[in-house]
């Protein structure tokens, strides 16, 4: 089970693309917005490599729509890059951290 108490990667953590085959899962996608703004801005994305190393993940999008279409937008981007969003845990509600 993942320990969320010690979740942030070190400042020197490697940046990888979400298409990197070493990536095992995303464990935190931080989304920021203001009330009345129709989209979320991606603040950061953290993940784990298959060997357990914490990494920072570079995503192909900077914003996501609010509401029901957010996960659909992630799936669309994932399909374009041939990334399996479900395998990376990007469809799990516990992966997201929202600040509004």
KOLTORMAR-964148 format. One record per residue (C-alpha): residue number from 0; y, x, z. Coordinates in nm, 4 decimals, decimal comma. Layout:
N
fiba: NUM; v: Y; u: X; w: Z
...
! end
This chain:
100
fiba: 0; v: 0,0000; u: 0,0000; w: 0,0000
fiba: 1; v: 0,3484; u: 0,1247; w: -0,0834
fiba: 2; v: 0,5717; u: 0,2266; w: 0,2078
fiba: 3; v: 0,9139; u: 0,0746; w: 0,1392
fiba: 4; v: 1,0640; u: 0,2431; w: 0,4464
fiba: 5; v: 1,0674; u: 0,5786; w: 0,2681
fiba: 6; v: 1,1359; u: 0,4621; w: -0,0840
fiba: 7; v: 1,4268; u: 0,6639; w: -0,2217
fiba: 8; v: 1,3340; u: 0,9672; w: -0,4301
fiba: 9; v: 1,4939; u: 1,3002; w: -0,3423
fiba: 10; v: 1,8258; u: 1,3883; w: -0,5064
fiba: 11; v: 1,6436; u: 1,6488; w: -0,7157
fiba: 12; v: 1,3909; u: 1,3954; w: -0,8476
fiba: 13; v: 1,3134; u: 1,4131; w: -1,2171
fiba: 14; v: 1,4610; u: 1,1545; w: -1,4558
fiba: 15; v: 1,2018; u: 1,0099; w: -1,6929
fiba: 16; v: 1,2020; u: 0,7410; w: -1,9605
fiba: 17; v: 1,0073; u: 0,4239; w: -1,8898
fiba: 18; v: 0,7900; u: 0,5128; w: -2,1905
fiba: 19; v: 0,6627; u: 0,8293; w: -2,0181
fiba: 20; v: 0,2802; u: 0,8023; w: -1,9962
fiba: 21; v: 0,2854; u: 0,9679; w: -1,6505
fiba: 22; v: 0,4668; u: 0,6665; w: -1,5028
fiba: 23; v: 0,2367; u: 0,4592; w: -1,2826
fiba: 24; v: 0,4802; u: 0,1964; w: -1,1554
fiba: 25; v: 0,8370; u: 0,0944; w: -1,0904
fiba: 26; v: 0,8978; u: 0,0209; w: -0,7250
fiba: 27; v: 1,2709; u: -0,0506; w: -0,7125
fiba: 28; v: 1,5123; u: -0,1870; w: -0,9735
fiba: 29; v: 1,8567; u: -0,2301; w: -0,8169
fiba: 30; v: 2,0780; u: -0,4926; w: -0,9827
fiba: 31; v: 2,4467; u: -0,5501; w: -0,9050
fiba: 32; v: 2,6865; u: -0,8264; w: -1,0034
fiba: 33; v: 2,9813; u: -1,0369; w: -0,8955
fiba: 34; v: 2,9760; u: -1,4119; w: -0,8575
fiba: 35; v: 3,0610; u: -1,5850; w: -1,1829
fiba: 36; v: 2,9539; u: -1,2896; w: -1,4003
fiba: 37; v: 2,6620; u: -1,3974; w: -1,6229
fiba: 38; v: 2,4693; u: -1,0697; w: -1,6089
fiba: 39; v: 2,3303; u: -0,8077; w: -1,3711
fiba: 40; v: 2,4245; u: -0,4404; w: -1,4050
fiba: 41; v: 2,1430; u: -0,1918; w: -1,3490
fiba: 42; v: 2,2392; u: 0,0434; w: -1,0669
fiba: 43; v: 1,9208; u: 0,2486; w: -1,0481
fiba: 44; v: 1,5500; u: 0,2351; w: -1,1123
fiba: 45; v: 1,2916; u: 0,4290; w: -0,9135
fiba: 46; v: 0,9234; u: 0,4756; w: -0,9766
fiba: 47; v: 0,6093; u: 0,6704; w: -0,9045
fiba: 48; v: 0,4147; u: 0,8984; w: -1,1313
fiba: 49; v: 0,0366; u: 0,8750; w: -1,1382
fiba: 50; v: 0,0215; u: 1,1796; w: -0,9084
fiba: 51; v: 0,2429; u: 1,0035; w: -0,6500
fiba: 52; v: 0,5663; u: 1,1888; w: -0,7287
fiba: 53; v: 0,8816; u: 0,9776; w: -0,6894
fiba: 54; v: 1,1057; u: 0,9753; w: -0,9968
fiba: 55; v: 1,4228; u: 0,8187; w: -1,1285
fiba: 56; v: 1,3697; u: 0,6069; w: -1,4380
fiba: 57; v: 1,6011; u: 0,5764; w: -1,7362
fiba: 58; v: 1,5867; u: 0,2269; w: -1,8842
fiba: 59; v: 1,6866; u: 0,1203; w: -2,2379
fiba: 60; v: 1,9258; u: -0,1436; w: -2,1018
fiba: 61; v: 2,2277; u: -0,1352; w: -1,8709
fiba: 62; v: 2,2581; u: -0,5088; w: -1,8094
fiba: 63; v: 2,0240; u: -0,8046; w: -1,7736
fiba: 64; v: 2,1069; u: -1,1756; w: -1,7930
fiba: 65; v: 2,1057; u: -1,3720; w: -1,4699
fiba: 66; v: 1,8644; u: -1,6558; w: -1,4179
fiba: 67; v: 1,5396; u: -1,7463; w: -1,5840
fiba: 68; v: 1,5942; u: -1,5245; w: -1,8869
fiba: 69; v: 1,6093; u: -1,1963; w: -1,6919
fiba: 70; v: 1,2366; u: -1,1253; w: -1,6979
fiba: 71; v: 1,2163; u: -1,2399; w: -2,0610
fiba: 72; v: 1,4807; u: -0,9795; w: -2,1490
fiba: 73; v: 1,2780; u: -0,7102; w: -1,9702
fiba: 74; v: 0,9616; u: -0,8152; w: -2,1556
fiba: 75; v: 1,1451; u: -0,8127; w: -2,4891
fiba: 76; v: 1,2762; u: -0,4593; w: -2,4295
fiba: 77; v: 0,9322; u: -0,3488; w: -2,3098
fiba: 78; v: 0,7622; u: -0,4883; w: -2,6195
fiba: 79; v: 1,0092; u: -0,3046; w: -2,8433
fiba: 80; v: 0,9249; u: 0,0242; w: -2,6671
fiba: 81; v: 0,5526; u: -0,0567; w: -2,6336
fiba: 82; v: 0,5735; u: -0,0501; w: -2,2557
fiba: 83; v: 0,3571; u: -0,2828; w: -2,0456
fiba: 84; v: 0,6066; u: -0,4371; w: -1,8029
fiba: 85; v: 0,3386; u: -0,6085; w: -1,5962
fiba: 86; v: 0,1394; u: -0,2858; w: -1,5479
fiba: 87; v: 0,4579; u: -0,1112; w: -1,4306
fiba: 88; v: 0,5152; u: -0,3933; w: -1,1768
fiba: 89; v: 0,8420; u: -0,4952; w: -1,3484
fiba: 90; v: 0,7503; u: -0,8623; w: -1,3256
fiba: 91; v: 0,6933; u: -0,8599; w: -0,9476
fiba: 92; v: 0,9748; u: -1,0146; w: -0,7435
fiba: 93; v: 0,9388; u: -0,7422; w: -0,4784
fiba: 94; v: 1,0433; u: -0,4799; w: -0,7346
fiba: 95; v: 1,3996; u: -0,6124; w: -0,7561
fiba: 96; v: 1,6884; u: -0,5527; w: -0,5213
fiba: 97; v: 1,9927; u: -0,7729; w: -0,5854
fiba: 98; v: 2,3474; u: -0,7256; w: -0,4584
fiba: 99; v: 2,6031; u: -0,9928; w: -0,5434
! end
